[in-house]
Amino acid sequence: MLRSNVTDGRILRERRLCGFCVRMSPGKRAFKVATSVAGKQFRMILGYWLLMSVDEI
């Protein structure tokens, strides 16, 4: 899922794990979970790549 050549800030979403995504920025990759709560979108950062792996999430 982590593509090293993507660094424009886009969000890559996991198809099998609903709500899990990775934001690809030039300096870091952030693992996030996104969902709706009471009709409002909610995103929470779970951690950053290189500080933790997908297996640790």
Backbone as JSON, one array per atom type, in Angstrom:
{
  "sequence": "MLRSNVTDGRILRERRLCGFCVRMSPGKRAFKVATSVAGKQFRMILGYWLLMSVDEI",
  "N": [[0.8, -1.19, 0.0], [1.98, 1.28, 0.67], [3.33, 3.53, -1.41], [6.32, 4.64, -2.54], [6.83, 6.65, -4.4], [4.74, 8.44, -4.38], [3.99, 11.52, -3.24], [2.4, 13.75, -2.92], [0.53, 14.56, -1.06], [-1.82, 13.18, -1.21], [-4.5, 10.96, -0.2], [-4.45, 7.59, 0.42], [-6.61, 4.91, 0.35], [-7.48, 1.94, 2.1], [-8.91, -0.94, 0.74], [-9.94, -3.31, 1.84], [-10.0, -2.98, 4.62], [-12.13, -1.17, 6.18], [-12.21, 2.33, 6.43], [-9.49, 2.71, 7.04], [-6.59, 4.52, 6.16], [-3.83, 6.14, 4.41], [-2.01, 9.06, 4.52], [-0.09, 10.61, 2.14], [2.57, 12.54, 2.25], [5.27, 14.84, 1.4], [7.27, 14.82, 3.46], [6.5, 12.89, 5.33], [4.54, 9.94, 6.15], [1.31, 9.39, 7.17], [-0.6, 7.24, 9.12], [-4.03, 6.75, 9.2], [-7.4, 6.68, 10.49], [-10.63, 6.89, 9.22], [-13.96, 7.97, 9.58], [-17.53, 8.38, 9.98], [-19.23, 10.34, 12.36], [-22.15, 10.97, 13.93], [-23.06, 12.11, 11.53], [-20.96, 13.75, 10.77], [-17.71, 14.01, 9.33], [-14.89, 12.28, 10.58], [-11.51, 12.06, 11.37], [-8.67, 10.35, 12.53], [-5.32, 10.35, 13.56], [-3.26, 7.58, 13.61], [-0.58, 6.97, 13.72], [2.84, 7.42, 12.53], [4.65, 6.53, 9.6], [7.73, 4.87, 9.61], [8.15, 5.51, 12.27], [6.43, 3.69, 13.22], [5.12, 0.55, 12.08], [2.76, -0.84, 9.66], [1.95, -3.26, 10.7], [2.06, -2.84, 13.46], [-0.08, -1.26, 14.01]],
  "CA": [[0.0, 0.0, 0.0], [2.83, 2.47, 0.69], [4.07, 3.74, -2.65], [7.33, 5.65, -2.21], [6.88, 7.73, -5.37], [3.58, 9.31, -4.19], [4.31, 12.44, -2.14], [1.68, 14.99, -3.17], [-0.47, 14.82, -0.03], [-3.06, 12.43, -1.41], [-4.87, 9.95, 0.79], [-4.68, 6.27, -0.15], [-7.53, 4.17, 1.22], [-7.45, 0.48, 2.06], [-10.21, -1.46, 0.29], [-10.43, -4.4, 2.68], [-10.16, -2.53, 6.01], [-12.95, 0.04, 6.05], [-11.82, 3.49, 7.21], [-8.04, 2.85, 7.18], [-5.98, 5.23, 5.04], [-2.49, 6.68, 4.6], [-1.79, 10.34, 3.85], [1.25, 10.6, 1.57], [3.14, 13.88, 2.15], [6.7, 14.76, 1.08], [8.13, 14.55, 4.6], [6.07, 11.78, 6.19], [3.32, 9.21, 5.84], [0.51, 9.27, 8.39], [-1.66, 6.24, 9.13], [-5.23, 7.36, 9.76], [-8.69, 6.02, 10.39], [-11.65, 7.89, 8.89], [-15.32, 7.47, 9.71], [-18.53, 9.43, 10.24], [-19.83, 10.32, 13.69], [-23.3, 11.87, 13.95], [-23.14, 12.79, 10.24], [-19.76, 14.55, 10.51], [-16.52, 13.21, 9.06], [-13.93, 12.27, 11.67], [-10.24, 11.38, 11.07], [-7.75, 10.28, 13.67], [-4.0, 9.85, 13.21], [-2.85, 6.44, 14.42], [0.88, 6.99, 13.84], [3.6, 7.81, 11.35], [5.54, 5.53, 9.02], [9.11, 4.85, 10.11], [8.06, 5.42, 13.72], [5.71, 2.43, 13.44], [4.76, -0.14, 10.83], [1.36, -1.2, 9.54], [1.72, -4.39, 11.59], [1.9, -2.37, 14.83], [-1.36, -0.55, 14.13]],
  "C": [[0.85, 1.27, 0.0], [3.63, 2.55, -0.59], [5.04, 4.9, -2.42], [7.34, 6.82, -3.19], [5.69, 8.69, -5.26], [3.85, 10.22, -2.99], [3.54, 13.75, -2.27], [0.57, 15.28, -2.17], [-1.76, 14.04, -0.2], [-3.27, 11.38, -0.33], [-5.17, 8.65, 0.05], [-5.51, 5.47, 0.83], [-7.4, 2.67, 1.01], [-8.84, -0.03, 1.69], [-10.79, -2.51, 1.22], [-10.68, -4.0, 4.13], [-10.84, -1.16, 5.99], [-12.46, 1.15, 6.99], [-10.32, 3.71, 7.35], [-7.48, 3.54, 5.94], [-4.59, 5.72, 5.43], [-2.4, 7.99, 3.84], [-0.33, 10.41, 3.44], [1.74, 12.04, 1.36], [4.63, 13.76, 1.86], [7.58, 14.36, 2.26], [7.75, 13.34, 5.43], [4.82, 11.11, 5.63], [2.57, 9.0, 7.15], [-0.56, 8.2, 8.2], [-2.86, 6.86, 9.83], [-6.4, 6.4, 9.69], [-9.71, 7.13, 10.16], [-13.02, 7.25, 8.97], [-16.26, 8.66, 9.86], [-19.1, 9.24, 11.63], [-20.92, 11.38, 13.7], [-23.37, 12.72, 12.68], [-21.95, 13.67, 9.9], [-18.57, 13.64, 10.29], [-15.51, 13.38, 10.18], [-12.71, 11.49, 11.22], [-9.34, 11.45, 12.29], [-6.43, 9.71, 13.2], [-3.62, 8.73, 14.17], [-1.34, 6.42, 14.66], [1.52, 7.36, 12.53], [4.53, 6.69, 10.91], [6.99, 5.85, 9.37], [9.13, 4.89, 11.63], [7.31, 4.16, 14.12], [5.37, 1.84, 12.08], [3.26, -0.41, 10.8], [1.02, -2.35, 10.48], [1.48, -3.97, 13.04], [0.57, -1.65, 15.06], [-2.39, -1.57, 14.39]]
}
